[in-house]
Amino acid sequence: MLRTAVPELTRIQEPIRARLDELDKLLPQLVVDEFELIDEVNDYLLLKRGKLFRPTLLLLSNEIGGKPSREAVLLAAVVEAVHLATLVHDDAVDHSVLRRGMPTINSVWGHQVAIIMGDYLYSRSIMEMAQLQRVDVIGVLAEAANTMTIGEMRQLAMHDSLDFTEDDYYRLISAKTASLMSAACELGALVGEPEYRDRLKAYGYALGMAFQVVDDILDYTGTEDATGKPSGHDLREHKVTLPLIAALREFGREERLAVNALFADPEPDDELILRVVKATTARGGIKVARAKAREFAEQALSAIAGVPESPSATALAEAVTYVIERRQ
């Protein structure tokens, strides 16, 4: 069962603190180049990077079974670079102006630079992985990158569509979010104790599904200060996520007219967005989404039930609670 106390991410990262310090030193070197513009954008990216959650999962997974490896720190840096690449591309495709409360790459340097920088991060990741000379490692991350790309295309195809079903949604977040978290955990095991590869892969997948559902809930319940993006951001961009999908089934005529008006408006105003947010909450959309997030969380805990006890195994279990209960 999920624990009730919500751990801080810093506590979850404690078993691998020294390795995260190594990662901090490695990341700026990973994307260094002699071309001034790439260096400039890279410096900005590193300023606005997140909490290193995916690298944390990889390094914790690498310690399961007691065989941590030097290669894991490099792979953690590569996973973070791939994650940054997806964010840069997503922001450019969505024409987003803010990410974590800071201007996006595309809003500062333009869409062309953003797309090319995302491509550069992918190519650098491949170069770094090639140093390990392990086809299995390259295969795991290549599959995840391919899956994420298909997910982005799937989202574009369903843009503005209120016919987006719950199954469509799970298929999308499986590709866009769960695939990389799953790969991170699997990679940690591959260069650590491969016996736990399948368990940790399943753990990362379920955790990634829970993570994205919670992220989509926060878009309805959060504020700009808490989430680093305006509340209702997904609605503003005409994205249909689980809270709205669940609520749509219960919407009355007036609520349906409001959501139709929002999706018909290229630039819906705050009042209309707030109206749909309130209707989604009142009709149980948030409640349904929270229940589904907890279901995925329980799946994640079940996947690691058989791994050896250790501080890192405890941290992986606490990461599930962190994901479910986070407010940002």
C-alpha positions as CSV (number, residue, x, y, z in Angstrom):
1,M,0.0,0.0,0.0
2,L,1.1,3.6,-0.5
3,R,2.7,5.3,2.4
4,T,0.9,8.4,3.8
5,A,4.0,10.5,4.7
6,V,5.2,12.4,1.6
7,P,9.0,12.2,1.2
8,E,11.0,15.1,-0.1
9,L,12.8,14.3,-3.4
10,T,16.1,15.1,-1.6
11,R,15.5,12.3,0.8
12,I,14.8,9.9,-2.0
13,Q,18.0,10.9,-3.6
14,E,20.1,10.5,-0.4
15,P,21.4,6.9,-1.2
16,I,22.9,8.2,-4.5
17,R,23.8,11.7,-3.5
18,A,27.5,11.3,-4.4
19,R,26.6,9.9,-7.8
20,L,24.2,12.8,-8.5
21,D,27.1,15.2,-7.7
22,E,29.1,13.4,-10.3
23,L,26.2,13.8,-12.7
24,D,26.1,17.5,-12.0
25,K,29.7,17.8,-13.2
26,L,29.1,15.6,-16.2
27,L,26.0,17.2,-17.6
28,P,27.6,20.5,-18.7
29,Q,30.4,18.5,-20.5
30,L,27.9,16.3,-22.3
31,V,26.5,19.0,-24.5
32,V,29.6,21.2,-24.9
33,D,30.5,22.3,-28.4
34,E,32.8,24.7,-30.1
35,F,29.8,26.4,-31.8
36,E,28.9,29.5,-29.7
37,L,25.1,29.3,-30.1
38,I,24.9,25.7,-29.0
39,D,26.9,26.5,-25.9
40,E,24.7,29.5,-25.2
41,V,21.5,27.5,-25.5
42,N,23.0,24.6,-23.5
43,D,23.9,26.9,-20.6
44,Y,20.4,28.2,-20.5
45,L,18.9,24.6,-20.6
46,L,21.1,23.6,-17.7
47,L,19.9,26.6,-15.7
48,K,16.2,25.6,-16.2
49,R,16.6,21.8,-15.9
50,G,14.3,20.0,-13.5
51,K,14.9,17.9,-10.4
52,L,16.8,15.0,-12.2
53,F,14.0,12.6,-11.4
54,R,14.7,10.2,-14.3
55,P,18.4,10.1,-13.6
56,T,17.6,9.5,-10.0
57,L,15.4,6.5,-10.9
58,L,18.2,5.1,-13.1
59,L,20.9,5.4,-10.4
60,L,18.7,3.9,-7.7
61,S,17.8,1.0,-10.0
62,N,21.5,0.5,-10.7
63,E,22.1,-0.1,-7.0
64,I,19.4,-2.9,-6.7
65,G,21.3,-6.1,-6.2
66,G,24.4,-4.4,-4.9
67,K,26.3,-4.0,-8.2
68,P,26.5,-0.3,-8.9
69,S,28.6,0.6,-12.0
70,R,30.5,3.6,-13.3
71,E,28.6,3.4,-16.6
72,A,25.3,4.3,-14.8
73,V,26.3,7.9,-14.2
74,L,27.0,8.4,-17.9
75,L,23.7,6.8,-18.8
76,A,21.9,9.0,-16.2
77,A,23.3,12.0,-18.0
78,V,22.2,10.6,-21.4
79,V,18.7,10.0,-20.1
80,E,18.5,13.6,-18.8
81,A,19.7,14.9,-22.2
82,V,17.0,12.9,-24.0
83,H,14.4,14.2,-21.6
84,L,15.5,17.8,-22.2
85,A,15.4,17.1,-25.9
86,T,11.7,16.0,-25.7
87,L,10.8,19.1,-23.6
88,V,12.5,21.4,-26.1
89,H,10.7,19.8,-29.0
90,D,7.4,19.7,-27.2
91,D,7.6,23.4,-26.4
92,A,8.4,24.3,-30.0
93,V,5.6,22.2,-31.3
94,D,3.1,23.6,-28.8
95,H,4.4,27.2,-29.2
96,S,4.7,27.3,-25.4
97,V,6.3,30.4,-24.0
98,L,7.0,29.2,-20.4
99,R,8.5,26.1,-18.9
100,R,9.0,25.8,-15.2
101,G,8.3,29.5,-14.9
102,M,11.1,30.5,-17.4
103,P,10.9,31.4,-21.1
104,T,11.2,28.4,-23.4
105,I,14.0,27.9,-25.9
106,N,11.7,28.6,-28.8
107,S,10.4,31.9,-27.2
108,V,14.0,33.1,-26.7
109,W,15.8,31.9,-29.8
110,G,13.0,30.9,-32.1
111,H,11.4,27.6,-33.3
112,Q,14.2,26.7,-35.7
113,V,16.9,26.9,-33.1
114,A,14.7,24.9,-30.6
115,I,14.1,22.0,-33.1
116,I,17.8,21.9,-34.0
117,M,18.9,22.0,-30.4
118,G,16.5,19.1,-29.6
119,D,18.0,17.1,-32.4
120,Y,21.5,18.0,-31.2
121,L,20.7,16.7,-27.7
122,Y,19.5,13.4,-29.3
123,S,22.7,13.0,-31.4
124,R,25.0,13.8,-28.5
125,S,23.2,11.2,-26.5
126,I,23.8,8.6,-29.2
127,M,27.5,9.5,-29.3
128,E,27.9,9.2,-25.5
129,M,26.1,5.8,-25.4
130,A,28.3,4.5,-28.3
131,Q,31.3,4.8,-25.9
132,L,29.9,2.0,-23.9
133,Q,29.9,-0.3,-26.9
134,R,26.8,-2.1,-25.7
135,V,24.1,-2.8,-28.2
136,D,21.6,-3.8,-25.5
137,V,21.9,-0.4,-23.8
138,I,21.6,1.5,-27.1
139,G,18.6,-0.6,-28.1
140,V,16.7,0.2,-24.9
141,L,17.1,4.0,-25.3
142,A,16.6,4.0,-29.0
143,E,13.3,2.2,-28.6
144,A,12.2,4.7,-26.0
145,A,13.2,7.6,-28.2
146,N,11.3,6.1,-31.1
147,T,8.2,5.5,-28.9
148,M,8.3,9.1,-27.6
149,T,8.4,10.4,-31.2
150,I,5.4,8.3,-32.2
151,G,3.6,9.6,-29.1
152,E,4.2,13.2,-30.2
153,M,2.8,12.4,-33.6
154,R,-0.2,10.7,-32.1
155,Q,-0.9,13.8,-30.0
156,L,-0.7,16.1,-33.0
157,A,-3.1,13.9,-34.8
158,M,-5.6,14.1,-32.0
159,H,-5.1,17.9,-31.4
160,D,-8.4,19.7,-30.8
161,S,-10.3,16.4,-30.7
162,L,-12.9,15.9,-28.1
163,D,-13.3,12.4,-29.4
164,F,-10.0,11.5,-27.6
165,T,-10.9,8.4,-25.6
166,E,-9.5,7.1,-22.3
167,D,-7.7,4.3,-24.2
168,D,-6.2,6.9,-26.5
169,Y,-5.0,8.9,-23.5
170,Y,-3.3,5.9,-21.9
171,R,-1.6,5.0,-25.2
172,L,-0.4,8.6,-25.5
173,I,1.1,8.9,-22.0
174,S,2.6,5.4,-22.3
175,A,4.6,6.7,-25.3
176,K,5.4,10.2,-24.1
177,T,6.2,9.7,-20.5
178,A,6.2,6.1,-19.3
179,S,8.5,4.9,-22.0
180,L,11.5,7.0,-20.9
181,M,11.0,6.3,-17.1
182,S,10.7,2.6,-17.9
183,A,13.9,2.8,-20.0
184,A,15.8,4.7,-17.2
185,C,15.0,2.0,-14.7
186,E,15.8,-0.8,-17.1
187,L,19.1,0.8,-18.1
188,G,20.1,1.0,-14.4
189,A,19.5,-2.7,-14.0
190,L,21.3,-3.6,-17.3
191,V,24.6,-2.0,-16.2
192,G,24.0,-3.2,-12.6
193,E,22.2,-6.5,-11.7
194,P,20.4,-7.6,-14.9
195,E,18.4,-10.1,-12.9
196,Y,16.1,-7.3,-11.9
197,R,15.8,-5.8,-15.3
198,D,12.2,-6.8,-16.0
199,R,10.9,-5.9,-12.5
200,L,12.5,-2.4,-12.7
201,K,11.3,-1.9,-16.3
202,A,7.8,-2.6,-15.2
203,Y,8.2,-0.4,-12.1
204,G,9.4,2.5,-14.2
205,Y,6.5,2.1,-16.7
206,A,3.8,2.1,-14.0
207,L,5.5,5.0,-12.2
208,G,5.7,7.0,-15.5
209,M,1.9,6.4,-16.1
210,A,1.1,7.6,-12.6
211,F,3.5,10.6,-12.9
212,Q,1.8,11.8,-16.1
213,V,-1.8,11.4,-14.7
214,V,-0.8,13.4,-11.7
215,D,0.9,16.0,-13.9
216,D,-2.4,16.4,-15.9
217,I,-4.4,16.7,-12.6
218,L,-2.0,19.5,-11.5
219,D,-2.9,21.4,-14.6
220,Y,-6.5,21.6,-13.3
221,T,-5.6,22.1,-9.6
222,G,-2.3,23.9,-9.6
223,T,-1.3,27.5,-10.0
224,E,1.5,29.1,-12.0
225,D,3.7,29.4,-9.0
226,A,3.3,25.8,-8.1
227,T,3.6,24.2,-11.5
228,G,5.8,26.5,-13.5
229,K,3.1,27.0,-16.0
230,P,-0.3,28.6,-16.0
231,S,-3.2,26.6,-14.5
232,G,-5.3,25.4,-17.4
233,H,-2.3,25.3,-19.7
234,D,-3.5,22.1,-21.4
235,L,-7.0,23.4,-22.0
236,R,-5.5,26.6,-23.4
237,E,-3.6,24.4,-25.9
238,H,-6.7,22.3,-26.6
239,K,-5.2,19.2,-25.1
240,V,-7.6,16.6,-23.8
241,T,-6.3,14.7,-20.7
242,L,-7.9,12.2,-18.3
243,P,-9.7,14.7,-15.9
244,L,-11.7,16.1,-18.9
245,I,-12.2,12.7,-20.5
246,A,-13.7,11.4,-17.3
247,A,-15.9,14.5,-16.7
248,L,-17.2,14.7,-20.3
249,R,-19.3,11.6,-19.7
250,E,-21.1,13.5,-17.0
251,F,-21.4,17.0,-18.5
252,G,-24.8,18.5,-19.0
253,R,-25.8,20.6,-22.0
254,E,-24.4,23.9,-20.7
255,E,-21.1,22.4,-19.7
256,R,-20.8,20.7,-23.0
257,L,-21.5,24.0,-24.8
258,A,-18.7,25.6,-22.7
259,V,-16.1,23.0,-23.5
260,N,-17.1,23.1,-27.2
261,A,-16.7,26.9,-27.2
262,L,-13.3,26.6,-25.6
263,F,-12.0,24.1,-28.2
264,A,-13.5,26.2,-31.0
265,D,-11.6,29.3,-29.8
266,P,-7.9,29.6,-30.9
267,E,-7.1,31.7,-27.9
268,P,-9.7,30.9,-25.1
269,D,-9.8,33.5,-22.3
270,D,-9.2,32.8,-18.6
271,E,-12.8,33.0,-17.7
272,L,-13.8,30.2,-20.2
273,I,-10.9,28.1,-19.1
274,L,-11.8,28.5,-15.4
275,R,-15.4,27.6,-16.2
276,V,-14.3,24.3,-17.8
277,V,-11.9,23.6,-15.0
278,K,-14.6,24.1,-12.4
279,A,-17.1,21.9,-14.4
280,T,-14.4,19.1,-14.8
281,T,-13.8,19.1,-11.0
282,A,-17.6,19.2,-10.1
283,R,-18.3,16.3,-12.4
284,G,-15.7,14.1,-10.8
285,G,-13.0,14.3,-13.4
286,I,-10.2,15.0,-10.9
287,K,-11.5,12.2,-8.6
288,V,-11.4,9.6,-11.4
289,A,-7.9,10.7,-12.4
290,R,-6.6,10.5,-8.9
291,A,-8.0,7.0,-8.5
292,K,-6.3,5.9,-11.7
293,A,-3.0,7.4,-10.7
294,R,-3.1,5.4,-7.4
295,E,-3.9,2.3,-9.4
296,F,-0.7,2.8,-11.5
297,A,1.2,3.6,-8.3
298,E,0.2,0.2,-6.7
299,Q,1.3,-1.5,-9.9
300,A,4.7,0.2,-9.5
301,L,5.0,-1.0,-5.9
302,S,4.0,-4.5,-6.8
303,A,6.7,-4.7,-9.5
304,I,9.5,-4.1,-7.0
305,A,8.0,-6.2,-4.2
306,G,10.6,-8.9,-4.7
307,V,13.8,-6.9,-5.0
308,P,16.4,-7.1,-2.1
309,E,15.9,-4.7,0.7
310,S,18.3,-1.8,0.7
311,P,18.3,2.0,1.0
312,S,17.9,2.3,-2.7
313,A,14.9,-0.1,-2.8
314,T,13.3,1.9,0.0
315,A,13.9,5.1,-2.0
316,L,12.2,3.6,-5.1
317,A,9.2,2.8,-3.0
318,E,9.2,6.3,-1.5
319,A,9.4,7.7,-5.1
320,V,6.0,6.2,-5.7
321,T,4.5,8.2,-2.8
322,Y,6.4,11.3,-4.0
323,V,4.9,11.0,-7.5
324,I,1.3,10.5,-6.2
325,E,1.3,13.2,-3.6
326,R,3.4,15.9,-5.2
327,R,1.9,19.4,-5.6
328,Q,4.2,20.6,-8.4
